[in-house]
Amino acid sequence: MDLFSKQNREVFSNPLNLDNPIMVQVLGICSALAVTSQLKPAIVMGLAVTIITAFSNVIISLIRNTIPNRIRIIVQLVVVAALVTVVSQILKAVAYDVSVELSVYVGLIIMGRLEAFAMTNKPWPSFLDGVGNGLGYAMILVVVGAVREFFGRGSLLGFKILPQSLYDAGYMDNGMMSMPAMALILLGCVIWVHRAYFYKEDKK
């Protein structure tokens, strides 16, 4: 089997653009609003989601034929909860300050890919689907987080970008960028731009 066949490449690449979990599927909006006030937690959240989605997809795909249909949602919840717990503990060990901010939202992992893809596909395509959706989700978080931190704090990853002379001349950071409402507006703009330029409707 060709691991990087055209079909597998599409499974990986579609969530980055044409089937992005935030811009097209409109999933994970709450966590996106909560962790994008700065770039660092946005990056960590994106990586955490990518890891959890990829490996939960693989696990569910491996055992999909042994899961009774009536308890499949419960099994999916157990797998996701176990992976979330592992990732959360790792974050507490290596990035405690970020883990505190993400503690609630790391658990809000979307199970849609397990139900829509992993339950009906083999492990390798399921892994690619999980990585693609995780990276597509992370990409939007990073863009919104970078914009909010830059205009709201004049910094990126905690490092001051704008020179002091600019502030001396009268420039002020935009405090509204730290508010969830601004994150919602930015996400709306990203979704609008994406659909205006890349979304292709079926022509009848």
C-alpha positions in Angstrom: 0.0 0.0 0.0 1.3 3.5 -0.9 1.6 5.3 2.4 1.6 8.7 0.6 -0.9 8.0 -2.2 -3.0 10.8 -3.6 -5.9 9.8 -1.4 -3.8 9.8 1.8 -2.2 13.2 0.8 -5.7 14.6 0.5 -6.7 13.2 3.9 -3.8 15.1 5.4 -4.0 18.3 3.4 -7.8 18.9 3.2 -8.1 19.9 6.9 -5.4 22.5 6.3 -7.6 24.4 3.9 -10.7 23.1 2.2 -12.0 21.2 5.3 -10.4 23.2 8.1 -12.0 22.2 11.5 -12.4 25.9 12.5 -12.9 27.7 9.2 -15.2 25.2 7.5 -16.4 22.7 10.1 -16.7 25.6 12.7 -15.5 23.3 15.5 -13.4 24.1 18.6 -14.5 27.8 18.7 -14.7 28.0 22.5 -11.2 26.8 23.1 -10.0 29.0 20.2 -11.4 32.1 21.9 -10.0 31.1 25.3 -6.3 30.5 24.5 -5.5 32.9 21.8 -4.8 36.1 23.8 -1.1 35.2 23.5 0.9 33.2 21.0 2.5 30.7 23.4 -0.6 29.1 24.8 -2.1 29.1 21.3 0.9 27.1 20.0 0.8 24.7 23.0 -2.9 24.2 22.6 -2.5 23.5 18.9 0.3 20.9 19.5 -1.8 19.2 22.3 -4.8 18.9 20.1 -2.7 17.5 17.2 -1.2 14.8 19.4 -4.4 13.8 21.0 -6.4 13.8 17.8 -3.8 11.8 15.9 -3.3 9.1 18.5 -7.0 8.8 19.5 -7.7 8.3 15.8 -5.2 5.5 15.6 -6.4 3.8 18.7 -10.0 3.9 17.7 -9.1 2.7 14.2 -7.2 -0.3 15.5 -10.1 -1.4 17.7 -13.0 -0.3 15.5 -14.0 -3.8 14.5 -14.2 -4.9 18.2 -16.3 -2.0 19.5 -20.0 -2.8 19.9 -22.0 -0.1 18.2 -24.1 0.7 21.2 -21.1 1.7 23.4 -18.9 3.3 20.7 -19.3 6.8 22.1 -18.3 5.6 25.6 -15.2 3.9 24.2 -14.3 7.0 22.3 -14.7 9.2 25.4 -12.5 6.8 27.4 -9.7 6.9 24.8 -9.9 10.7 24.5 -10.0 11.2 28.3 -7.0 9.0 28.8 -4.9 10.8 26.2 -6.0 14.2 27.5 -4.9 13.2 31.0 -1.5 12.0 29.8 -0.9 15.2 27.8 -2.1 17.4 30.6 0.3 15.7 33.0 3.2 16.2 30.6 2.3 19.9 30.2 2.3 20.3 34.0 5.8 18.8 34.1 7.4 20.9 31.3 5.2 24.0 30.9 3.2 24.4 34.2 2.3 28.0 33.6 0.7 27.2 30.3 -0.9 24.0 31.5 -2.8 26.0 34.2 -4.3 28.2 31.5 -5.1 25.2 29.3 -6.3 22.8 32.0 -10.0 23.3 31.2 -9.8 23.5 27.4 -7.4 20.6 26.7 -10.4 18.4 27.7 -12.6 20.0 25.0 -11.2 17.8 22.3 -13.5 17.3 19.4 -14.6 13.7 18.9 -16.0 14.3 15.5 -13.0 12.8 13.7 -13.3 9.6 15.7 -16.9 9.1 14.6 -16.6 10.5 11.1 -13.3 9.0 10.1 -11.4 6.6 12.5 -14.4 4.3 12.9 -14.5 3.5 9.2 -10.8 3.8 8.1 -7.5 2.0 8.7 -4.9 3.3 11.2 -2.5 5.1 8.8 -5.2 7.2 7.1 -6.7 7.8 10.5 -3.4 9.1 11.8 -3.0 11.4 8.8 -6.5 12.7 9.3 -5.8 13.4 13.0 -2.5 15.2 12.3 -4.1 17.2 9.5 -7.1 18.3 11.5 -4.8 19.1 14.5 -2.5 21.2 12.4 -5.4 22.9 10.7 -6.8 23.8 14.1 -3.4 24.9 15.4 -2.8 27.0 12.3 -5.8 29.2 13.0 -5.0 29.4 16.8 -1.4 30.6 15.9 -2.6 33.2 13.5 -5.2 34.7 15.9 -2.9 34.4 18.9 -0.1 36.2 17.0 -2.4 39.1 15.9 -3.9 39.5 19.4 -0.6 39.5 21.2 1.1 41.8 18.7 -1.5 44.4 18.6 -2.6 43.9 22.3 0.8 43.8 23.9 3.3 44.8 21.2 5.1 41.4 21.6 5.3 37.9 20.3 6.0 34.9 22.5 6.6 37.4 25.3 9.4 39.2 23.5 8.8 42.9 22.9 8.6 43.6 19.2 7.6 47.3 19.0 10.4 49.7 19.9 10.0 52.0 22.9 10.4 55.0 20.7 7.0 54.2 19.1 5.4 54.3 22.5 7.2 57.5 23.3 5.7 59.0 20.2 2.2 58.2 21.5 1.4 54.7 20.4 -0.7 52.6 22.7 -1.4 48.9 22.8 -4.9 47.9 21.9 -6.4 46.6 25.1 -9.5 45.2 23.3 -7.3 42.5 21.8 -7.1 40.8 25.1 -10.9 40.4 25.2 -12.7 37.2 24.0 -15.0 39.4 21.9 -12.0 40.5 19.8 -11.0 36.9 19.3 -14.5 36.1 18.0 -14.3 39.1 15.6 -10.9 37.9 14.3 -12.1 34.4 13.9 -15.1 35.7 12.0 -12.7 37.7 9.7 -10.5 34.6 9.1 -13.6 32.5 8.2 -14.9 35.2 5.9 -11.6 35.6 4.1 -11.3 31.9 3.7 -14.7 31.4 2.3 -14.5 34.4 0.1 -11.3 33.3 -1.7 -11.0 29.5 -1.3 -14.5 28.0 -0.7 -15.8 26.5 -3.9 -19.5 25.9 -4.0 -20.9 23.2 -6.2 -22.2 24.6 -9.4 -25.4 23.1 -10.6 
